[in-house]
Amino acid sequence: MKNMKPPLLLFIFISVSLEALPISVTGKNVDVYRPTDDFAVDCGSSNSSTVENRNWIGDAADRSDYSPIGKTHSSITTLASSSSPRVPGTAPYLTARLSRSEFAYTFHVTAGPIFVRLHFVPSDYPNFRRVDSFFSVKAAGCTLLHNFSASLFADYPPSAGFFSKEFGLSVGEDQILNITFTPTPGNSDAYAFVNGIEVVSMPESLYYNTVVDSTEGIKLAGQLAPYTLDTTKVLEAVKRLNVGGQFVGPADDTGMYRTWEADDEYVTSSYIGGLPVNTTIQLNYGEQVPDYTAPDPVYTTARTLGTDKRINLSYNLTWSVEVETNFYYLVRLHFCEFQIEIKEPLDRVFKIFIDSQLVEDHADVISWSGKGVPVYRDFAVALLHHSQKKRTNLSVALGALPYGSTLYSDAILNGLEIFKISAPDGNLVGLNPDSTPRASKALSRFSKAPKIAIVAGGTSAFTVVSLLAFFLYRRRNRAKDSTSSDGTSWWGPVSRSTTKSMKTQGSSLPLDLCRYFSLAEIRAATNNFDRVFIIGVGGFGNVYKGYVDGGATPVAIKRLNQGSQQGLHEFRTEIEMLSQLRHLHLVSLIGFCKDAGEMILVYDYMARGTLSDHLYNTDNPPLPWKQRLEICVGAAWGLHYLHSGAKHTIIHRDVKTTNILLNEKWVAKVSDFGLSKVGPTSESKTHVSTAVKGTFGYLDPEYYRRQRLTDKSDVYSFGVVLFEVLCARPAVSRMAPMEQISLAEWAQSCCKSGAIEEMVDPHLKGSIVPECLNKFCEIAMSCLQDEGTKRPSMNDVVWGLKFALQLQVSTELEVTDHMGVSVHNSDDNNHDVAPIRGNDSDGAFSTSDSDSGGWKSGWGAAMSTRRSNDVCDESTTSYDSKKLP
C-alpha cells in the first residue's frame, strides 16, 4: 500500500445528535420495485381506505374477496380499542377479526417468495379479554406462531400498543397461500385475532439464492462449511436497522413496505462511534445489489469507529439484538463507501464479528464494490448453545486494523438486517415472553383450574410460580409506587412547572431529595439542546453540559432517547436509587424531567469526565500512578457504601471505567445506576435471582453461569477495573493476540507466571514501587476469584488499596527525604491514609500462593482486624444511612 501519512482531519462527521442530521428520509429509489402481488387486508372492516398511498381492503364487506373461511363460521368483527395514544388512527389498527374457532384466509398469488405481515393491537374487545388471546398461525406448511400471546409479546419489552410480525416464505406451483389462525386447544376462553394482513411479492433473489452468495453459500460463523439458504426455509424478520440514520417507514421503502429502525438503542459498545453522512452522492446500484435492495438513506448514512485511531484500536463498535435461542439466524450487513477520503482498496480495512466469532478478518468495501456502490454481505450463525436460556443477545461487531494493514484504522456499517430461520421441521416457534406484569395477570386468570400448564405455553413450572409470585408482588406494591400526590400515575404526563422538590406520597421517591425540572428549564439550560453543549454520548442518548439556577450551577443533563422502553426502566431505577443515596464517591442526582415524551436526568457536573477518558484519550496527559491509586480508592469507597452503608445492599451491576466519573479535584464518583438492583433483604437469602445484565468483559462469570446476583459480582467487575487502570487497556480487546483478548484472563495469567511488568502501562514503567505493585495485583487477583464467596468484600478492597497507596507514598517520601527535597503531597480526595497493621506489613505478592482457595491474602486478615473497630471515615450522609459493619 502507499507509504503516506493520513491527513490531520481524517473524516468530517456531523453531530451525534440525530436532530441535526440533514437527511431526507425519502430516497430516489422509493417504489423502484413493483410487487406482482400486493394485498393489504384491513381485518374486521367493511370499508376500504387509503393510507400513505396504499389501499387497504376490508374483509367484512359484502362479497369481499378476502373474507376468511371458518370451520364454524363464528368469527366476528369489531372496532379495535387501545389505551395507548401511540396506536395509529388508521387502517389496519381500527378494526379486528376475532374467533374462538379456527379460521383461515386464502390468497391466490404468483409462485415464488413473498412477504407475509400480520398486524396486531392487543386489547380488551367486547367479550374477548386481552389476556385470553392464545393462538397459532400456519402458512405454507410452516408454523409461524404457536400458542402465541399477542398481549405477552406486546409487553416484553413494552411496545407502543401495536406491533407486526413479518415473515418471508415461498409459495408453491399451486399458487395458493392459506394463512390459518387456530385458538389454543384445551382452553375454552382462548381466541385468535388479527387486525391486518399483508401479502407482498419479493424479488426472487432478494433473500433467497442471492447472486452474491449462490456460488459459495453463506458463511456460517465458527464453521468451515457454508450454510445454504433455500426456498424451503421460512424467515422471520427480527430487526432491520438503518445504521447511523433515521427511521424509514414502509411508504419510503423500495416498494416492499419494509420498516427500517434507527440503530441508536442497539449500540452496546463503550463508544458509539461517528456518524458520517453524504446525501449528495450518486449511488451506483448494479446487478450484484439492485436498487430495490434497501432505500437510499440506508446507504447515505453510516456509523464508523470515529476519528481517534488509539480509541478505535481499543474497542469494537458493537450492536446487540435480543433473539430466541436454538435457531439459525441470517445476518445481512449493508455497506457503501461514500466518504471522500476513502478512495482505493486498503484505505479502510476492518474485522467483522458475529456472535463474538470472527467472520471477516479483512473486510474491504472498496474492493468488494467500489466507491459509492452499495454492497451487502450475508452471514449465518447458529445459536444452539444456550439450551438453558430462552433468549440471548446476538451481537454484530466491527474492529479496526492497525496502521500498516490499512490507511485508516476504522470501520463502517450502513445497515443491518437479522432474520430467524425456520427449523428443519418447518417451525419458527419459540416461547412466549413470560417475565412481565401482563404475564402475571394472564396466569392469574387461570389460577383456579389446571389450565396453567396450557397457558404457560411450554414454559417450566418454575416460570409459572415465578410469574404468580411476581403478580402478587406487584399487587402488594401497586399502591406504593404507581400514584403521585395528585392521584395520577407517577409515570403519566407531568404538568408541573415548579422546580421545588418532587413531593410524592405514594411514590417510591423520598421526600425533598429529588428536584423536578420542567422541559422549558432544561431547554433553557442547554440552549435548546444545542449540540455544542454535548459532552458525552452513549446508547442511551446524549449528555449535555448545562446551567441552572440562573446560570449559577453547572450540571450534566442526560437526555434519554425517546421511545426507548428499556430506557424508561433504567430512568426510573436511576431516580429511585440515587435520590435516596448521598456519598462523596457517588455521583449526585439533582433532579429529573419527564415531560412531552422526554426522559431527562440532571446530575452534578463532573468536570474531568470518565476514568476511561484519562486512560485512553490521547488528548489527556497520562495519569500518574499515585493519582490512579487515589481514584481507585475513591471508587472502592463508593461501591463499599452501596454494599454496606445504605439501608439495603445495593448491587451496581455495571461497574466499569466509563461509569467512574472525576470532578475538578479528581475525586472519583461511581455513576449510572440504571441496572442496579437491591440485594437480598433477609439473612436467609444470599443472592438475587435475575436475568444477566452488565457489560461484556466486566461480567462476573459466576453470575453469568448461575444467574444469581450478589455484591461479589460488583467485586469481580471492580477487579477488572483495577487491572484496566494498571494496564491502560480495555477489558476486551479484539485486536490483541488470542491469549490477551480478555484483560481479566491475561492479567491473571501474567500474575501467576510472574510477568506482571509485561502488562503495566508503559507510561507507568519505573514509577510504581515494587511492593505497591505486588500488593495492588494481589488485591485485583483476589477480586477475580471464580467463586464469589472467595472474593473479598469491598470494605477489604478499600483498606487493601489504601495500604497499597501507603506503600507508594511512604517510599516516595523516603526517597525525597533522603535527597532533601520538599514534597507537596496533594491530597484532593481527603483520604486518611493510615498505616494498616497486620500479618502482611511486609508481605510481597507471590505467585506460589495459589491453591484451590485462590490467592493467599495477608492483607485480608489485617482488614478483618481493622474493620471490627472501624466506621467508614468518608462523607456518608444518606437518606437512610447506618454505620458500616
SULVENKA-V211574 format. One record per residue. PSI is psi as a letter, one per 20 degrees, with the letter a starting at -180 (none if undefined). BURIAL is 1 if it has 9 or more other C-alpha atoms within 8 Angstrom, else 0. Layout:
psi=PSI burial=BURIAL
psi=PSI burial=BURIAL
This chain:
psi=r burial=0
psi=p burial=0
psi=n burial=0
psi=q burial=0
psi=q burial=0
psi=q burial=0
psi=q burial=0
psi=g burial=0
psi=o burial=0
psi=g burial=1
psi=r burial=0
psi=o burial=0
psi=q burial=0
psi=r burial=1
psi=q burial=1
psi=h burial=1
psi=o burial=0
psi=i burial=0
psi=h burial=0
psi=i burial=0
psi=o burial=0
psi=m burial=0
psi=p burial=0
psi=p burial=0
psi=h burial=1
psi=p burial=1
psi=r burial=1
psi=i burial=0
psi=k burial=1
psi=p burial=1
psi=k burial=1
psi=i burial=1
psi=p burial=0
psi=o burial=0
psi=p burial=1
psi=g burial=0
psi=p burial=1
psi=n burial=1
psi=p burial=1
psi=o burial=1
psi=p burial=1
psi=n burial=1
psi=p burial=1
psi=i burial=1
psi=q burial=1
psi=j burial=1
psi=r burial=0
psi=q burial=1
psi=q burial=0
psi=p burial=0
psi=o burial=1
psi=l burial=0
psi=j burial=0
psi=p burial=0
psi=o burial=1
psi=p burial=1
psi=p burial=1
psi=q burial=1
psi=i burial=1
psi=j burial=1
psi=q burial=1
psi=p burial=0
psi=k burial=0
psi=p burial=1
psi=i burial=0
psi=j burial=1
psi=p burial=1
psi=q burial=1
psi=p burial=0
psi=q burial=1
psi=h burial=0
psi=j burial=0
psi=k burial=0
psi=j burial=1
psi=q burial=1
psi=r burial=0
psi=q burial=1
psi=r burial=1
psi=q burial=1
psi=q burial=1
psi=q burial=1
psi=q burial=1
psi=i burial=0
psi=p burial=0
psi=i burial=0
psi=i burial=0
psi=p burial=1
psi=q burial=0
psi=l burial=0
psi=r burial=0
psi=q burial=1
psi=k burial=1
psi=j burial=1
psi=h burial=1
psi=r burial=1
psi=q burial=1
psi=p burial=1
psi=q burial=1
psi=q burial=1
psi=j burial=1
psi=r burial=1
psi=q burial=1
psi=q burial=1
psi=q burial=1
psi=q burial=1
psi=p burial=1
psi=p burial=0
psi=o burial=0
psi=r burial=1
psi=q burial=0
psi=q burial=1
psi=a burial=1
psi=q burial=1
psi=r burial=1
psi=p burial=1
psi=p burial=1
psi=p burial=1
psi=p burial=1
psi=p burial=1
psi=q burial=1
psi=n burial=1
psi=p burial=1
psi=r burial=1
psi=o burial=1
psi=q burial=1
psi=o burial=0
psi=j burial=0
psi=o burial=0
psi=q burial=1
psi=g burial=1
psi=i burial=1
psi=j burial=1
psi=n burial=1
psi=o burial=1
psi=r burial=1
psi=q burial=1
psi=p burial=1
psi=q burial=1
psi=q burial=1
psi=k burial=1
psi=j burial=0
psi=q burial=1
psi=o burial=1
psi=g burial=1
psi=q burial=1
psi=p burial=1
psi=l burial=1
psi=p burial=1
psi=o burial=1
psi=h burial=1
psi=g burial=1
psi=g burial=1
psi=g burial=1
psi=h burial=1
psi=j burial=1
psi=o burial=1
psi=r burial=0
psi=p burial=0
psi=a burial=1
psi=j burial=1
psi=i burial=1
psi=q burial=1
psi=r burial=1
psi=q burial=0
psi=p burial=1
psi=p burial=1
psi=q burial=1
psi=p burial=1
psi=r burial=1
psi=p burial=1
psi=p burial=1
psi=a burial=0
psi=i burial=0
psi=i burial=0
psi=k burial=1
psi=p burial=1
psi=o burial=1
psi=p burial=1
psi=o burial=1
psi=p burial=1
psi=p burial=1
psi=o burial=1
psi=q burial=1
psi=p burial=1
psi=q burial=0
psi=j burial=0
psi=o burial=0
psi=i burial=0
psi=i burial=0
psi=q burial=1
psi=r burial=1
psi=q burial=1
psi=r burial=1
psi=q burial=1
psi=h burial=1
psi=q burial=1
psi=p burial=1
psi=p burial=1
psi=o burial=1
psi=p burial=1
psi=q burial=1
psi=q burial=1
psi=q burial=0
psi=h burial=1
psi=j burial=0
psi=g burial=1
psi=h burial=0
psi=p burial=1
psi=l burial=1
psi=q burial=1
psi=h burial=0
psi=g burial=0
psi=i burial=1
psi=h burial=1
psi=h burial=0
psi=j burial=0
psi=a burial=1
psi=p burial=1
psi=p burial=1
psi=o burial=1
psi=p burial=1
psi=j burial=0
psi=q burial=0
psi=g burial=0
psi=p burial=0
psi=r burial=1
psi=p burial=1
psi=p burial=0
psi=o burial=1
psi=r burial=0
psi=i burial=1
psi=i burial=0
psi=q burial=1
psi=p burial=1
psi=q burial=1
psi=p burial=1
psi=p burial=1
psi=g burial=1
psi=q burial=1
psi=o burial=1
psi=p burial=1
psi=n burial=1
psi=p burial=1
psi=i burial=1
psi=a burial=1
psi=r burial=1
psi=p burial=1
psi=o burial=1
psi=r burial=1
psi=h burial=1
psi=i burial=1
psi=j burial=1
psi=a burial=1
psi=j burial=1
psi=j burial=1
psi=j burial=1
psi=k burial=1
psi=q burial=0
psi=p burial=1
psi=o burial=1
psi=q burial=1
psi=q burial=1
psi=j burial=1
psi=g burial=1
psi=i burial=1
psi=i burial=1
psi=p burial=1
psi=j burial=1
psi=r burial=1
psi=h burial=0
psi=q burial=0
psi=j burial=1
psi=a burial=1
psi=r burial=1
psi=m burial=1
psi=q burial=1
psi=q burial=1
psi=n burial=1
psi=i burial=0
psi=i burial=0
psi=q burial=0
psi=o burial=0
psi=p burial=1
psi=o burial=0
psi=q burial=1
psi=a burial=0
psi=h burial=0
psi=g burial=0
psi=n burial=1
psi=r burial=0
psi=i burial=1
psi=i burial=1
psi=g burial=0
psi=q burial=1
psi=q burial=1
psi=g burial=1
psi=h burial=1
psi=h burial=1
psi=i burial=1
psi=j burial=1
psi=q burial=1
psi=r burial=1
psi=p burial=1
psi=r burial=1
psi=h burial=1
psi=a burial=1
psi=i burial=1
psi=o burial=0
psi=h burial=1
psi=g burial=1
psi=g burial=1
psi=h burial=1
psi=i burial=1
psi=i burial=1
psi=r burial=1
psi=p burial=1
psi=o burial=1
psi=p burial=1
psi=q burial=1
psi=p burial=1
psi=p burial=1
psi=p burial=0
psi=r burial=1
psi=q burial=1
psi=r burial=1
psi=k burial=1
psi=q burial=1
psi=q burial=1
psi=q burial=1
psi=p burial=1
psi=o burial=1
psi=p burial=1
psi=p burial=1
psi=p burial=1
psi=q burial=1
psi=o burial=1
psi=o burial=1
psi=i burial=1
psi=q burial=1
psi=h burial=0
psi=h burial=0
psi=o burial=1
psi=h burial=0
psi=r burial=0
psi=q burial=1
psi=i burial=1
psi=g burial=1
psi=o burial=1
psi=p burial=1
psi=r burial=1
psi=q burial=1
psi=p burial=1
psi=p burial=1
psi=p burial=1
psi=l burial=1
psi=j burial=0
psi=p burial=0
psi=p burial=1
psi=i burial=1
psi=p burial=1
psi=i burial=0
psi=m burial=0
psi=p burial=1
psi=n burial=1
psi=g burial=1
psi=g burial=1
psi=h burial=1
psi=g burial=0
psi=h burial=1
psi=r burial=1
psi=p burial=1
psi=j burial=1
psi=o burial=1
psi=q burial=1
psi=q burial=1
psi=r burial=1
psi=p burial=0
psi=p burial=1
psi=q burial=1
psi=q burial=1
psi=p burial=1
psi=o burial=1
psi=m burial=1
psi=j burial=1
psi=j burial=0
psi=l burial=1
psi=h burial=0
psi=i burial=0
psi=p burial=0
psi=h burial=1
psi=q burial=0
psi=r burial=1
psi=p burial=0
psi=p burial=1
psi=q burial=1
psi=p burial=1
psi=q burial=1
psi=p burial=1
psi=q burial=1
psi=q burial=1
psi=q burial=1
psi=q burial=0
psi=p burial=0
psi=h burial=0
psi=h burial=0
psi=q burial=1
psi=g burial=1
psi=p burial=1
psi=n burial=1
psi=r burial=1
psi=r burial=1
psi=q burial=1
psi=p burial=1
psi=h burial=1
psi=q burial=1
psi=p burial=1
psi=p burial=1
psi=p burial=1
psi=p burial=1
psi=p burial=1
psi=p burial=1
psi=q burial=1
psi=r burial=1
psi=h burial=0
psi=j burial=0
psi=j burial=1
psi=q burial=1
psi=j burial=1
psi=p burial=0
psi=b burial=0
psi=q burial=1
psi=q burial=1
psi=q burial=1
psi=j burial=1
psi=l burial=0
psi=r burial=1
psi=h burial=1
psi=h burial=1
psi=h burial=1
psi=g burial=1
psi=h burial=1
psi=g burial=1
psi=h burial=1
psi=h burial=1
psi=h burial=0
psi=k burial=1
psi=i burial=1
psi=i burial=0
psi=r burial=0
psi=k burial=0
psi=i burial=1
psi=g burial=1
psi=h burial=1
psi=g burial=1
psi=h burial=1
psi=i burial=1
psi=k burial=1
psi=i burial=0
psi=r burial=1
psi=r burial=0
psi=h burial=0
psi=g burial=0
psi=g burial=1
psi=g burial=1
psi=g burial=0
psi=g burial=0
psi=g burial=1
psi=g burial=1
psi=h burial=0
psi=h burial=1
psi=g burial=1
psi=h burial=0
psi=g burial=0
psi=g burial=1
psi=h burial=0
psi=h burial=0
psi=i burial=0
psi=h burial=0
psi=h burial=1
psi=h burial=1
psi=j burial=1
psi=i burial=1
psi=q burial=1
psi=a burial=1
psi=h burial=1
psi=j burial=0
psi=i burial=0
psi=r burial=1
psi=p burial=0
psi=h burial=1
psi=j burial=0
psi=a burial=0
psi=p burial=0
psi=p burial=0
psi=j burial=0
psi=q burial=0
psi=i burial=0
psi=q burial=0
psi=j burial=0
psi=r burial=0
psi=q burial=1
psi=o burial=1
psi=o burial=0
psi=p burial=1
psi=h burial=0
psi=i burial=1
psi=q burial=1
psi=i burial=0
psi=p burial=1
psi=q burial=1
psi=q burial=1
psi=j burial=0
psi=i burial=1
psi=o burial=1
psi=p burial=1
psi=p burial=1
psi=p burial=1
psi=q burial=1
psi=h burial=1
psi=h burial=0
psi=h burial=1
psi=g burial=1
psi=h burial=1
psi=h burial=0
psi=h burial=1
psi=j burial=1
psi=l burial=0
psi=l burial=0
psi=l burial=0
psi=p burial=0
psi=i burial=0
psi=i burial=0
psi=i burial=1
psi=p burial=1
psi=i burial=0
psi=q burial=0
psi=q burial=1
psi=a burial=1
psi=h burial=1
psi=h burial=1
psi=b burial=1
psi=q burial=1
psi=p burial=1
psi=q burial=1
psi=p burial=1
psi=r burial=1
psi=p burial=1
psi=a burial=1
psi=l burial=0
psi=k burial=0
psi=j burial=0
psi=h burial=0
psi=o burial=0
psi=q burial=1
psi=r burial=1
psi=p burial=1
psi=o burial=1
psi=o burial=1
psi=o burial=1
psi=q burial=1
psi=p burial=1
psi=q burial=0
psi=j burial=0
psi=o burial=1
psi=h burial=1
psi=h burial=0
psi=h burial=1
psi=g burial=1
psi=g burial=1
psi=h burial=1
psi=g burial=1
psi=g burial=1
psi=g burial=1
psi=g burial=1
psi=g burial=1
psi=h burial=1
psi=g burial=1
psi=h burial=1
psi=i burial=1
psi=j burial=1
psi=p burial=1
psi=o burial=1
psi=q burial=1
psi=h burial=1
psi=k burial=1
psi=p burial=1
psi=p burial=1
psi=p burial=1
psi=p burial=1
psi=g burial=1
psi=a burial=1
psi=r burial=1
psi=p burial=1
psi=n burial=1
psi=p burial=1
psi=k burial=0
psi=i burial=0
psi=q burial=1
psi=o burial=1
psi=p burial=1
psi=q burial=1
psi=p burial=1
psi=r burial=1
psi=q burial=1
psi=p burial=1
psi=o burial=1
psi=h burial=0
psi=j burial=1
psi=b burial=1
psi=q burial=1
psi=h burial=1
psi=h burial=1
psi=h burial=1
psi=i burial=1
psi=h burial=1
psi=h burial=1
psi=o burial=1
psi=i burial=0
psi=i burial=0
psi=p burial=0
psi=q burial=0
psi=q burial=0
psi=p burial=0
psi=r burial=0
psi=g burial=1
psi=h burial=1
psi=h burial=0
psi=g burial=1
psi=g burial=1
psi=h burial=1
psi=g burial=1
psi=g burial=1
psi=g burial=1
psi=g burial=1
psi=h burial=1
psi=h burial=1
psi=g burial=1
psi=g burial=1
psi=h burial=1
psi=h burial=1
psi=g burial=1
psi=g burial=1
psi=h burial=1
psi=i burial=1
psi=i burial=1
psi=r burial=1
psi=g burial=0
psi=q burial=1
psi=p burial=1
psi=p burial=1
psi=o burial=1
psi=g burial=1
psi=i burial=1
psi=l burial=1
psi=p burial=1
psi=r burial=1
psi=h burial=1
psi=i burial=1
psi=j burial=1
psi=o burial=1
psi=q burial=1
psi=p burial=1
psi=a burial=1
psi=h burial=0
psi=j burial=0
psi=k burial=1
psi=p burial=1
psi=p burial=1
psi=p burial=1
psi=p burial=1
psi=r burial=1
psi=n burial=0
psi=k burial=1
psi=h burial=1
psi=j burial=1
psi=q burial=1
psi=q burial=0
psi=p burial=1
psi=a burial=1
psi=p burial=1
psi=j burial=0
psi=q burial=0
psi=h burial=0
psi=i burial=0
psi=p burial=0
psi=i burial=0
psi=r burial=1
psi=p burial=1
psi=p burial=0
psi=q burial=0
psi=q burial=0
psi=p burial=0
psi=q burial=0
psi=a burial=1
psi=p burial=0
psi=p burial=0
psi=h burial=1
psi=i burial=1
psi=p burial=1
psi=o burial=1
psi=h burial=0
psi=g burial=1
psi=g burial=1
psi=g burial=1
psi=g burial=0
psi=i burial=0
psi=k burial=1
psi=o burial=1
psi=p burial=1
psi=r burial=1
psi=h burial=1
psi=i burial=1
psi=h burial=1
psi=h burial=1
psi=g burial=1
psi=g burial=1
psi=h burial=1
psi=h burial=1
psi=h burial=1
psi=g burial=1
psi=g burial=1
psi=g burial=1
psi=h burial=1
psi=h burial=1
psi=h burial=1
psi=h burial=1
psi=i burial=1
psi=l burial=1
psi=q burial=1
psi=r burial=1
psi=h burial=1
psi=p burial=1
psi=o burial=1
psi=h burial=1
psi=i burial=1
psi=r burial=0
psi=q burial=0
psi=g burial=0
psi=i burial=0
psi=j burial=1
psi=g burial=1
psi=o burial=1
psi=g burial=1
psi=g burial=1
psi=g burial=1
psi=g burial=1
psi=g burial=1
psi=h burial=1
psi=g burial=0
psi=g burial=1
psi=g burial=1
psi=h burial=1
psi=j burial=0
psi=k burial=0
psi=l burial=1
psi=g burial=1
psi=h burial=0
psi=h burial=0
psi=i burial=1
psi=p burial=1
psi=p burial=1
psi=h burial=0
psi=i burial=0
psi=i burial=1
psi=p burial=0
psi=i burial=0
psi=i burial=0
psi=p burial=1
psi=p burial=1
psi=g burial=0
psi=h burial=1
psi=g burial=1
psi=g burial=1
psi=g burial=1
psi=g burial=1
psi=g burial=1
psi=h burial=1
psi=g burial=1
psi=g burial=1
psi=g burial=1
psi=g burial=1
psi=h burial=1
psi=h burial=1
psi=j burial=1
psi=p burial=1
psi=h burial=0
psi=p burial=0
psi=h burial=1
psi=i burial=0
psi=i burial=1
psi=q burial=1
psi=r burial=1
psi=r burial=1
psi=h burial=1
psi=g burial=1
psi=h burial=1
psi=g burial=1
psi=g burial=1
psi=h burial=1
psi=g burial=1
psi=h burial=1
psi=h burial=1
psi=g burial=1
psi=g burial=1
psi=g burial=1
psi=g burial=1
psi=g burial=1
psi=g burial=1
psi=g burial=1
psi=h burial=0
psi=g burial=1
psi=h burial=0
psi=g burial=1
psi=g burial=0
psi=g burial=0
psi=h burial=1
psi=h burial=1
psi=h burial=0
psi=i burial=0
psi=k burial=0
psi=p burial=0
psi=p burial=0
psi=p burial=0
psi=o burial=0
psi=n burial=0
psi=p burial=0
psi=m burial=0
psi=h burial=0
psi=i burial=1
psi=k burial=0
psi=p burial=0
psi=n burial=0
psi=n burial=0
psi=q burial=0
psi=q burial=0
psi=o burial=1
psi=q burial=0
psi=a burial=1
psi=i burial=1
psi=k burial=1
psi=h burial=0
psi=j burial=0
psi=p burial=0
psi=q burial=0
psi=p burial=1
psi=p burial=0
psi=j burial=1
psi=j burial=0
psi=j burial=0
psi=p burial=1
psi=a burial=0
psi=h burial=0
psi=j burial=0
psi=a burial=1
psi=p burial=1
psi=q burial=0
psi=n burial=0
psi=h burial=1
psi=h burial=1
psi=g burial=1
psi=g burial=1
psi=h burial=1
psi=g burial=1
psi=h burial=1
psi=g burial=1
psi=g burial=1
psi=i burial=1
psi=h burial=0
psi=i burial=0
psi=q burial=0
psi=q burial=0
psi=p burial=0
psi=j burial=0
psi=r burial=0
psi=o burial=0
psi=k burial=1
psi=p burial=0
psi=q burial=1
psi=h burial=0
psi=m burial=0
psi=q burial=1
psi=r burial=0
psi=q burial=0
psi=q burial=0
psi=none burial=0
